Amino acid sequence: MPKPDIEKRSGIPAEIRADETGVKVSGYAAVFNQEADIGGYFREVILPGAFRKALGSNDVPFLINHAGLPLARTRSGTLKLTEDSHGLKIETELDASDPDVQRIVPKMKRGDLDKMSFAFRATVQRWDDTQDPPLRTVEEVELFDVSVVTDPAYDGTSIALRSLDEARKEGRRQHNAAAFARRKAEAEARFRNII
């Protein structure tokens, strides 16, 4: 079961080819600079470079619907993740003799299981709460997995709402701190003029 603050985004079609050597899956788990509606709570844009740090440090598995045993993973070299100008690209060749792969290949060929997704936590983000709905710009993420999924819907809406609430609280804290600093500076300026 995923941790409560891990978000999932999905809905990008994958390219799936099966031949005698294996099942090749490629596509984009995330696309940069495209605005997405996150359950009506807010909009989100992922910036180029958001995955750079995660790709250099995290072992990322390739899963089905963000669960179960890995079909491939970066640590073993069976999953290749790269960031290009379009987004987070995945490439893997699944083992045709793996029973889990044999179970899903017909579903993938029919298009029943053909969308890409990624599970992440935003570690650097900006919020523009002046728009309705607010806009979150994701600059850096911690990446937990990439998955082929059946349901392209955003399933992290309660997490998304908590993210929005936390961002609003942080915005209020920053606004109050700035207002306090401004009042303090004005008071010091008035005091200096009096003396």
C-alpha positions, -999 to +999 in steps of 0.1 A: +000+000+000+015+034-010+025+060+016-002+087+020+019+115+005+029+096-027+011+110-057+004+092-089-001+106-124-012+086-154-029+086-187+000+087-213-002+059-239+027+035-241+041+018-272+041-019-268+057-044-292+059-081-287+082-104-308+100-137-303+127-121-281+104-103-256+080-075-250+093-041-256+076-012-238+085+024-244+069+058-239+066+087-215+056+083-179+055+121-176+054+150-201+069+184-194+052+218-197+018+204-201-009+215-177-029+187-161-061+190-141-056+172-108-091+161-097-104+196-100-084+207-069-055+223-088-036+223-121-001+210-124+029+215-147+060+195-145+091+214-155+121+200-175+148+188-151+122+176-125+135+140-126+172+147-130+181+142-094+159+112-089+173+094-120+208+097-106+200+083-071+168+062-070+163+026-079+130+027-098+109-004-105+085-009-135+052-022-121+017-029-131-008-004-116+019+007-091+019-026-072+032-062-072+065-076-082+087-055-106+087-065-142+120-045-146+140-020-127+168+006-131+192-011-106+193-043-127+196-024-159+164-039-173+146-005-172+161+026-188+147+059-177+159+091-194+148+127-193+147+144-227+131+177-238+096+160-240+095+143-206+104+112-186+110+085-211+109+048-203+123+019-222+123-018-213+123-052-228+103-076-206+113-112-203+089-133-224+094-163-202+083-144-170+048-157-160+038-121-149+047-109-184+029-138-201-002-129-180-002-092-192+009-094-228-025-102-242-040-073-223-012-050-235-017-061-271-055-055-270-049-021-254-065-029-221-033-022-203-016+006-223-011+038-203+020+049-185+021+064-150+046+074-123+045+076-085+063+105-070+066+131-042+072+167-052+104+179-033+106+213-050+074+230-061+059+265-065+022+273-061+002+302-077-028+304-055-040+336-073-056+315-100-087+293-098-080+265-096-044+271-083-014+261-103+014+239-090+047+239-108+067+209-100+105+215-103+119+184-086+105+150-076+114+119-057+105+091-080+091+058-066+080+038-096+069+039-132+039+017-142+018+005-170-018+011-158-053+002-167-070+033-153-058+066-167-076+086-140-058+106-114-062+086-082-043+109-058-071+134-053-072+132-015-034+135-015-037+164-040-061+182-017-037+178+012-008+191-010-029+221-018-039+228+018-002+225+029+008+249+001-019+274+012-007+272+049+029+278+038+018+307+017+000+322+046+031+317+068+053+334+043+028+362+038+025+367+076+063+366+080+068+392+052+041+415+067+058+413+101+092+421+086+076+450+068+059+464+099+092+460+119+112+478+092+086+506+091+087+509+130+125+511+129+124+537+102+099+558+122+120+553+154+151+565+136+134+597+123+122+605+159+156+604+175 
